[in-house]
Amino acid sequence: MHEACTVNFRNYAETLEDLMIGSMFLSADELIELTGRRQRASQESALRAMGIEHKVRADGRLVVSRRHVEQQLGAASDSSTQNEIMPDWSAA
């Protein structure tokens, strides 16, 4: 019974990590879609060519910030500057 609890907890922890990291970093499938490459070295080359910063984890996997990719590709817009209320100086 102890083994089953450990396995279930491990699966839960991995799922939780995937949910937490998935929103902040690109998944392996998203990296393939973004770069058009499956091998890590080729993905790194493609990311460098696109000007996208990335890190290599201890296990060799690439880590790419979702927000950075959105900013580099122009998909993210800063809503705080778009909705900022400016004073009407002509009324002064």
GUKOLKOL-815336 format. One record per atom (N, C-alpha, C): x, y, z; atom name; residue number from 1; residue in three letters. Coordinates in nm, 2 decimals. Each point is the difference from the previous one (the first is absolute). Example, Ala and Ser with C-alpha at 12.3 -4.5 7.8 and 13.67 -1.06 7.14 Angstrom:
2
+--------+--------+--------+-------+-----+--------+
!     px !     py !     pz ! atome ! num ! residu !
+--------+--------+--------+-------+-----+--------+
!   1.32 !  -0.57 !   0.78 !     N !   1 !    ALA !
!  -0.09 !   0.12 !   0.00 !    CA !   1 !    ALA !
!   0.09 !   0.12 !   0.00 !     C !   1 !    ALA !
!  -0.04 !   0.11 !  -0.07 !     N !   2 !    SER !
!   0.09 !   0.11 !   0.00 !    CA !   2 !    SER !
!  -0.08 !   0.11 !   0.08 !     C !   2 !    SER !
+--------+--------+--------+-------+-----+--------+
***
This chain:
92
+--------+--------+--------+-------+-----+--------+
!     px !     py !     pz ! atome ! num ! residu !
+--------+--------+--------+-------+-----+--------+
!   0.08 !  -0.12 !   0.00 !     N !   1 !    MET !
!  -0.08 !   0.12 !   0.00 !    CA !   1 !    MET !
!   0.09 !   0.13 !   0.00 !     C !   1 !    MET !
!   0.11 !  -0.01 !   0.07 !     N !   2 !    HIS !
!   0.09 !   0.12 !   0.01 !    CA !   2 !    HIS !
!   0.05 !   0.03 !  -0.14 !     C !   2 !    HIS !
!   0.03 !  -0.10 !  -0.08 !     N !   3 !    GLU !
!   0.05 !   0.03 !  -0.14 !    CA !   3 !    GLU !
!  -0.11 !   0.07 !  -0.08 !     C !   3 !    GLU !
!  -0.12 !  -0.05 !   0.01 !     N !   4 !    ALA !
!  -0.11 !   0.06 !  -0.08 !    CA !   4 !    ALA !
!  -0.02 !   0.15 !   0.04 !     C !   4 !    ALA !
!   0.01 !   0.03 !   0.12 !     N !   5 !    CYS !
!  -0.01 !   0.14 !   0.05 !    CA !   5 !    CYS !
!   0.11 !   0.09 !  -0.06 !     C !   5 !    CYS !
!   0.12 !  -0.06 !   0.00 !     N !   6 !    THR !
!   0.12 !   0.08 !  -0.05 !    CA !   6 !    THR !
!  -0.02 !   0.02 !  -0.15 !     C !   6 !    THR !
!  -0.05 !  -0.10 !  -0.08 !     N !   7 !    VAL !
!  -0.01 !   0.02 !  -0.14 !    CA !   7 !    VAL !
!  -0.11 !   0.10 !  -0.03 !     C !   7 !    VAL !
!  -0.12 !  -0.01 !   0.08 !     N !   8 !    ASN !
!  -0.10 !   0.10 !  -0.02 !    CA !   8 !    ASN !
!   0.04 !   0.14 !   0.03 !     C !   8 !    ASN !
!   0.08 !   0.02 !   0.11 !     N !   9 !    PHE !
!   0.05 !   0.13 !   0.03 !    CA !   9 !    PHE !
!   0.09 !   0.05 !  -0.10 !     C !   9 !    PHE !
!   0.09 !  -0.09 !  -0.05 !     N !  10 !    ARG !
!   0.09 !   0.04 !  -0.11 !    CA !  10 !    ARG !
!  -0.07 !   0.05 !  -0.12 !     C !  10 !    ARG !
!  -0.10 !  -0.08 !  -0.04 !     N !  11 !    ASN !
!  -0.08 !   0.04 !  -0.12 !    CA !  11 !    ASN !
!  -0.07 !   0.14 !   0.03 !     C !  11 !    ASN !
!  -0.05 !   0.02 !   0.12 !     N !  12 !    TYR !
!  -0.07 !   0.12 !   0.03 !    CA !  12 !    TYR !
!   0.10 !   0.12 !   0.00 !     C !  12 !    TYR !
!   0.12 !  -0.03 !   0.05 !     N !  13 !    ALA !
!   0.10 !   0.11 !   0.00 !    CA !  13 !    ALA !
!   0.05 !   0.04 !  -0.14 !     C !  13 !    ALA !
!   0.01 !  -0.11 !  -0.08 !     N !  14 !    GLU !
!   0.04 !   0.03 !  -0.14 !    CA !  14 !    GLU !
!  -0.11 !   0.08 !  -0.08 !     C !  14 !    GLU !
!  -0.12 !  -0.04 !   0.03 !     N !  15 !    THR !
!  -0.12 !   0.07 !  -0.06 !    CA !  15 !    THR !
!   0.00 !   0.14 !   0.05 !     C !  15 !    THR !
!   0.02 !   0.03 !   0.12 !     N !  16 !    LEU !
!  -0.01 !   0.13 !   0.06 !    CA !  16 !    LEU !
!   0.12 !   0.08 !  -0.06 !     C !  16 !    LEU !
!   0.12 !  -0.06 !  -0.01 !     N !  17 !    GLU !
!   0.11 !   0.07 !  -0.06 !    CA !  17 !    GLU !
!  -0.03 !   0.04 !  -0.14 !     C !  17 !    GLU !
!  -0.06 !  -0.09 !  -0.08 !     N !  18 !    ASP !
!  -0.03 !   0.03 !  -0.14 !    CA !  18 !    ASP !
!  -0.10 !   0.11 !  -0.01 !     C !  18 !    ASP !
!  -0.10 !   0.01 !   0.09 !     N !  19 !    LEU !
!  -0.10 !   0.11 !   0.00 !    CA !  19 !    LEU !
!   0.07 !   0.13 !   0.04 !     C !  19 !    LEU !
!   0.09 !   0.00 !   0.10 !     N !  20 !    MET !
!   0.06 !   0.12 !   0.04 !    CA !  20 !    MET !
!   0.10 !   0.05 !  -0.10 !     C !  20 !    MET !
!   0.08 !  -0.09 !  -0.05 !     N !  21 !    ILE !
!   0.11 !   0.04 !  -0.10 !    CA !  21 !    ILE !
!  -0.06 !   0.02 !  -0.13 !     C !  21 !    ILE !
!  -0.11 !  -0.08 !  -0.04 !     N !  22 !    GLY !
!  -0.06 !   0.01 !  -0.13 !    CA !  22 !    GLY !
!  -0.04 !   0.14 !  -0.03 !     C !  22 !    GLY !
!  -0.05 !   0.07 !   0.09 !     N !  23 !    SER !
!  -0.05 !   0.14 !  -0.02 !    CA !  23 !    SER !
!   0.11 !   0.10 !  -0.02 !     C !  23 !    SER !
!   0.12 !  -0.03 !   0.07 !     N !  24 !    MET !
!   0.11 !   0.10 !   0.00 !    CA !  24 !    MET !
!   0.10 !  -0.03 !  -0.12 !     C !  24 !    MET !
!   0.02 !  -0.13 !  -0.03 !     N !  25 !    PHE !
!   0.09 !  -0.04 !  -0.10 !    CA !  25 !    PHE !
!  -0.06 !  -0.07 !  -0.11 !     C !  25 !    PHE !
!   0.06 !   0.00 !  -0.12 !     N !  26 !    LEU !
!  -0.05 !  -0.08 !  -0.11 !    CA !  26 !    LEU !
!   0.01 !  -0.15 !   0.03 !     C !  26 !    LEU !
!  -0.09 !  -0.08 !  -0.05 !     N !  27 !    SER !
!   0.01 !  -0.14 !   0.01 !    CA !  27 !    SER !
!   0.09 !  -0.05 !  -0.11 !     C !  27 !    SER !
!   0.04 !  -0.13 !   0.01 !     N !  28 !    ALA !
!   0.09 !  -0.06 !  -0.10 !    CA !  28 !    ALA !
!  -0.07 !   0.01 !  -0.14 !     C !  28 !    ALA !
!  -0.13 !  -0.03 !   0.00 !     N !  29 !    ASP !
!  -0.08 !   0.01 !  -0.13 !    CA !  29 !    ASP !
!   0.00 !   0.14 !  -0.05 !     C !  29 !    ASP !
!  -0.02 !   0.10 !   0.09 !     N !  30 !    GLU !
!   0.00 !   0.14 !  -0.05 !    CA !  30 !    GLU !
!   0.14 !   0.04 !  -0.05 !     C !  30 !    GLU !
!   0.11 !  -0.05 !   0.06 !     N !  31 !    LEU !
!   0.13 !   0.03 !  -0.06 !    CA !  31 !    LEU !
!   0.02 !  -0.06 !  -0.14 !     C !  31 !    LEU !
!  -0.05 !  -0.12 !  -0.02 !     N !  32 !    ILE !
!   0.00 !  -0.06 !  -0.13 !    CA !  32 !    ILE !
!  -0.08 !   0.08 !  -0.10 !     C !  32 !    ILE !
!  -0.11 !   0.04 !   0.04 !     N !  33 !    GLU !
!  -0.09 !   0.09 !  -0.09 !    CA !  33 !    GLU !
!   0.07 !   0.13 !  -0.03 !     C !  33 !    GLU !
!   0.06 !   0.06 !   0.10 !     N !  34 !    LEU !
!   0.06 !   0.13 !  -0.01 !    CA !  34 !    LEU !
!   0.12 !  -0.01 !  -0.09 !     C !  34 !    LEU !
!   0.09 !  -0.09 !   0.02 !     N !  35 !    THR !
!   0.13 !  -0.01 !  -0.07 !    CA !  35 !    THR !
!  -0.01 !  -0.08 !  -0.13 !     C !  35 !    THR !
!  -0.10 !  -0.09 !  -0.01 !     N !  36 !    GLY !
!   0.00 !  -0.09 !  -0.11 !    CA !  36 !    GLY !
!   0.10 !  -0.11 !   0.01 !     C !  36 !    GLY !
!   0.06 !  -0.02 !   0.11 !     N !  37 !    ARG !
!   0.11 !  -0.10 !   0.02 !    CA !  37 !    ARG !
!  -0.03 !  -0.09 !   0.12 !     C !  37 !    ARG !
!   0.05 !  -0.12 !   0.00 !     N !  38 !    ARG !
!  -0.02 !  -0.10 !   0.11 !    CA !  38 !    ARG !
!   0.12 !  -0.01 !   0.08 !     C !  38 !    ARG !
!   0.12 !   0.01 !  -0.05 !     N !  39 !    GLN !
!   0.12 !  -0.02 !   0.08 !    CA !  39 !    GLN !
!   0.04 !   0.13 !   0.07 !     C !  39 !    GLN !
!   0.05 !  -0.02 !   0.12 !     N !  40 !    ARG !
!   0.03 !   0.11 !   0.09 !    CA !  40 !    ARG !
!   0.10 !   0.10 !  -0.06 !     C !  40 !    ARG !
!   0.10 !  -0.05 !  -0.06 !     N !  41 !    ALA !
!   0.10 !   0.09 !  -0.06 !    CA !  41 !    ALA !
!  -0.06 !   0.08 !  -0.12 !     C !  41 !    ALA !
!  -0.08 !  -0.06 !  -0.08 !     N !  42 !    SER !
!  -0.07 !   0.07 !  -0.11 !    CA !  42 !    SER !
!  -0.10 !   0.10 !   0.06 !     C !  42 !    SER !
!  -0.07 !  -0.03 !   0.11 !     N !  43 !    GLN !
!  -0.09 !   0.09 !   0.06 !    CA !  43 !    GLN !
!   0.08 !   0.12 !   0.05 !     C !  43 !    GLN !
!   0.11 !  -0.02 !   0.07 !     N !  44 !    GLU !
!   0.08 !   0.11 !   0.05 !    CA !  44 !    GLU !
!   0.05 !   0.09 !  -0.12 !     C !  44 !    GLU !
!   0.04 !  -0.05 !  -0.11 !     N !  45 !    SER !
!   0.04 !   0.08 !  -0.11 !    CA !  45 !    SER !
!  -0.12 !   0.08 !  -0.05 !     C !  45 !    SER !
!  -0.11 !  -0.06 !  -0.01 !     N !  46 !    ALA !
!  -0.12 !   0.07 !  -0.05 !    CA !  46 !    ALA !
!  -0.04 !   0.12 !   0.09 !     C !  46 !    ALA !
!   0.00 !  -0.03 !   0.13 !     N !  47 !    LEU !
!  -0.03 !   0.10 !   0.10 !    CA !  47 !    LEU !
!   0.10 !   0.12 !   0.00 !     C !  47 !    LEU !
!   0.13 !  -0.03 !  -0.02 !     N !  48 !    ARG !
!   0.10 !   0.10 !  -0.01 !    CA !  48 !    ARG !
!  -0.03 !   0.09 !  -0.12 !     C !  48 !    ARG !
!  -0.03 !  -0.07 !  -0.11 !     N !  49 !    ALA !
!  -0.03 !   0.08 !  -0.13 !    CA !  49 !    ALA !
!  -0.12 !   0.09 !   0.01 !     C !  49 !    ALA !
!  -0.10 !  -0.04 !   0.09 !     N !  50 !    MET !
!  -0.12 !   0.08 !   0.02 !    CA !  50 !    MET !
!   0.02 !   0.10 !   0.11 !     C !  50 !    MET !
!   0.12 !   0.00 !   0.06 !     N !  51 !    GLY !
!   0.02 !   0.10 !   0.11 !    CA !  51 !    GLY !
!  -0.08 !  -0.04 !   0.13 !     C !  51 !    GLY !
!  -0.03 !  -0.13 !   0.02 !     N !  52 !    ILE !
!  -0.07 !  -0.04 !   0.12 !    CA !  52 !    ILE !
!   0.09 !  -0.06 !   0.10 !     C !  52 !    ILE !
!   0.01 !   0.06 !   0.12 !     N !  53 !    GLU !
!   0.08 !  -0.04 !   0.10 !    CA !  53 !    GLU !
!  -0.05 !  -0.13 !   0.06 !     C !  53 !    GLU !
!   0.09 !  -0.09 !   0.04 !     N !  54 !    HIS !
!  -0.03 !  -0.13 !   0.06 !    CA !  54 !    HIS !
!   0.11 !  -0.04 !   0.09 !     C !  54 !    HIS !
!  -0.04 !  -0.10 !   0.09 !     N !  55 !    LYS !
!   0.10 !  -0.06 !   0.09 !    CA !  55 !    LYS !
!  -0.01 !  -0.15 !  -0.02 !     C !  55 !    LYS !
!   0.11 !  -0.07 !   0.04 !     N !  56 !    VAL !
!   0.01 !  -0.14 !   0.00 !    CA !  56 !    VAL !
!  -0.01 !  -0.05 !   0.14 !     C !  56 !    VAL !
!  -0.10 !  -0.09 !   0.03 !     N !  57 !    ARG !
!  -0.01 !  -0.06 !   0.13 !    CA !  57 !    ARG !
!   0.11 !  -0.10 !   0.03 !     C !  57 !    ARG !
!   0.01 !  -0.04 !   0.12 !     N !  58 !    ALA !
!   0.10 !  -0.10 !   0.04 !    CA !  58 !    ALA !
!  -0.02 !  -0.13 !  -0.08 !     C !  58 !    ALA !
!  -0.13 !  -0.03 !  -0.03 !     N !  59 !    ASP !
!  -0.03 !  -0.13 !  -0.07 !    CA !  59 !    ASP !
!   0.01 !   0.02 !  -0.15 !     C !  59 !    ASP !
!   0.05 !   0.12 !  -0.05 !     N !  60 !    GLY !
!   0.02 !   0.02 !  -0.14 !    CA !  60 !    GLY !
!  -0.12 !   0.06 !  -0.08 !     C !  60 !    GLY !
!  -0.11 !   0.01 !   0.07 !     N !  61 !    ARG !
!  -0.12 !   0.05 !  -0.07 !    CA !  61 !    ARG !
!   0.01 !   0.15 !  -0.01 !     C !  61 !    ARG !
!  -0.05 !   0.06 !  -0.11 !     N !  62 !    LEU !
!   0.00 !   0.15 !  -0.01 !    CA !  62 !    LEU !
!  -0.12 !   0.06 !   0.07 !     C !  62 !    LEU !
!   0.03 !   0.11 !   0.06 !     N !  63 !    VAL !
!  -0.10 !   0.08 !   0.07 !    CA !  63 !    VAL !
!  -0.02 !   0.13 !  -0.07 !     C !  63 !    VAL !
!  -0.12 !   0.03 !  -0.04 !     N !  64 !    VAL !
!  -0.03 !   0.12 !  -0.08 !    CA !  64 !    VAL !
!  -0.12 !   0.07 !   0.07 !     C !  64 !    VAL !
!   0.02 !   0.13 !   0.03 !     N !  65 !    SER !
!  -0.11 !   0.07 !   0.07 !    CA !  65 !    SER !
!  -0.11 !   0.03 !  -0.10 !     C !  65 !    SER !
!  -0.12 !  -0.04 !   0.03 !     N !  66 !    ARG !
!  -0.12 !   0.03 !  -0.09 !    CA !  66 !    ARG !
!  -0.01 !   0.15 !  -0.02 !     C !  66 !    ARG !
!   0.01 !   0.08 !   0.11 !     N !  67 !    ARG !
!  -0.02 !   0.15 !  -0.01 !    CA !  67 !    ARG !
!   0.11 !   0.06 !  -0.10 !     C !  67 !    ARG !
!   0.12 !  -0.05 !   0.01 !     N !  68 !    HIS !
!   0.11 !   0.05 !  -0.08 !    CA !  68 !    HIS !
!  -0.03 !  -0.03 !  -0.15 !     C !  68 !    HIS !
!  -0.05 !  -0.12 !  -0.03 !     N !  69 !    VAL !
!  -0.03 !  -0.04 !  -0.14 !    CA !  69 !    VAL !
!  -0.11 !   0.09 !  -0.05 !     C !  69 !    VAL !
!  -0.10 !   0.02 !   0.08 !     N !  70 !    GLU !
!  -0.12 !   0.09 !  -0.04 !    CA !  70 !    GLU !
!   0.05 !   0.14 !  -0.02 !     C !  70 !    GLU !
!   0.09 !   0.05 !   0.08 !     N !  71 !    GLN !
!   0.05 !   0.14 !  -0.02 !    CA !  71 !    GLN !
!   0.09 !   0.00 !  -0.13 !     C !  71 !    GLN !
!   0.08 !  -0.10 !  -0.02 !     N !  72 !    GLN !
!   0.09 !   0.00 !  -0.12 !    CA !  72 !    GLN !
!  -0.08 !  -0.01 !  -0.13 !     C !  72 !    GLN !
!  -0.11 !  -0.07 !   0.01 !     N !  73 !    LEU !
!  -0.07 !  -0.02 !  -0.12 !    CA !  73 !    LEU !
!  -0.12 !   0.10 !  -0.02 !     C !  73 !    LEU !
!  -0.01 !   0.09 !   0.10 !     N !  74 !    GLY !
!  -0.10 !   0.10 !  -0.01 !    CA !  74 !    GLY !
!  -0.14 !  -0.04 !   0.03 !     C !  74 !    GLY !
!  -0.01 !  -0.12 !   0.07 !     N !  75 !    ALA !
!  -0.14 !  -0.05 !   0.03 !    CA !  75 !    ALA !
!  -0.05 !   0.06 !   0.13 !     C !  75 !    ALA !
!   0.09 !   0.04 !   0.09 !     N !  76 !    ALA !
!  -0.04 !   0.06 !   0.13 !    CA !  76 !    ALA !
!  -0.01 !   0.15 !  -0.01 !     C !  76 !    ALA !
!  -0.10 !   0.05 !   0.05 !     N !  77 !    SER !
!  -0.02 !   0.15 !   0.00 !    CA !  77 !    SER !
!  -0.01 !   0.04 !   0.15 !     C !  77 !    SER !
!   0.06 !   0.11 !   0.03 !     N !  78 !    ASP !
!   0.00 !   0.05 !   0.13 !    CA !  78 !    ASP !
!  -0.13 !   0.08 !   0.02 !     C !  78 !    ASP !
!  -0.10 !  -0.06 !   0.06 !     N !  79 !    SER !
!  -0.13 !   0.06 !   0.02 !    CA !  79 !    SER !
!   0.01 !   0.12 !   0.09 !     C !  79 !    SER !
!   0.10 !   0.01 !   0.09 !     N !  80 !    SER !
!   0.00 !   0.12 !   0.09 !    CA !  80 !    SER !
!   0.03 !   0.12 !  -0.08 !     C !  80 !    SER !
!   0.08 !   0.00 !  -0.11 !     N !  81 !    THR !
!   0.03 !   0.12 !  -0.07 !    CA !  81 !    THR !
!  -0.12 !   0.03 !  -0.10 !     C !  81 !    THR !
!  -0.07 !  -0.10 !  -0.05 !     N !  82 !    GLN !
!  -0.11 !   0.02 !  -0.09 !    CA !  82 !    GLN !
!  -0.12 !   0.06 !   0.07 !     C !  82 !    GLN !
!  -0.02 !  -0.03 !   0.12 !     N !  83 !    ASN !
!  -0.12 !   0.04 !   0.08 !    CA !  83 !    ASN !
!   0.04 !   0.12 !   0.09 !     C !  83 !    ASN !
!   0.11 !   0.05 !  -0.01 !     N !  84 !    GLU !
!   0.04 !   0.11 !   0.09 !    CA !  84 !    GLU !
!  -0.07 !   0.13 !  -0.03 !     C !  84 !    GLU !
!  -0.06 !   0.06 !   0.10 !     N !  85 !    ILE !
!  -0.07 !   0.12 !  -0.02 !    CA !  85 !    ILE !
!   0.09 !   0.12 !   0.00 !     C !  85 !    ILE !
!   0.00 !   0.08 !  -0.11 !     N !  86 !    MET !
!   0.09 !   0.11 !  -0.01 !    CA !  86 !    MET !
!  -0.08 !   0.13 !   0.03 !     C !  86 !    MET !
!   0.06 !   0.09 !   0.06 !     N !  87 !    PRO !
!  -0.07 !   0.13 !   0.03 !    CA !  87 !    PRO !
!  -0.02 !   0.08 !  -0.13 !     C !  87 !    PRO !
!  -0.11 !   0.08 !   0.00 !     N !  88 !    ASP !
!  -0.03 !   0.09 !  -0.11 !    CA !  88 !    ASP !
!   0.06 !   0.13 !   0.03 !     C !  88 !    ASP !
!   0.12 !   0.02 !  -0.05 !     N !  89 !    TRP !
!   0.08 !   0.12 !   0.04 !    CA !  89 !    TRP !
!  -0.06 !   0.13 !  -0.07 !     C !  89 !    TRP !
!  -0.08 !  -0.02 !  -0.11 !     N !  90 !    SER !
!  -0.06 !   0.11 !  -0.06 !    CA !  90 !    SER !
!  -0.11 !   0.07 !   0.08 !     C !  90 !    SER !
!  -0.05 !  -0.08 !   0.10 !     N !  91 !    ALA !
!  -0.10 !   0.06 !   0.09 !    CA !  91 !    ALA !
!   0.06 !   0.09 !   0.11 !     C !  91 !    ALA !
!   0.13 !  -0.01 !   0.01 !     N !  92 !    ALA !
!   0.06 !   0.08 !   0.11 !    CA !  92 !    ALA !
!   0.02 !   0.15 !  -0.03 !     C !  92 !    ALA !
+--------+--------+--------+-------+-----+--------+
***
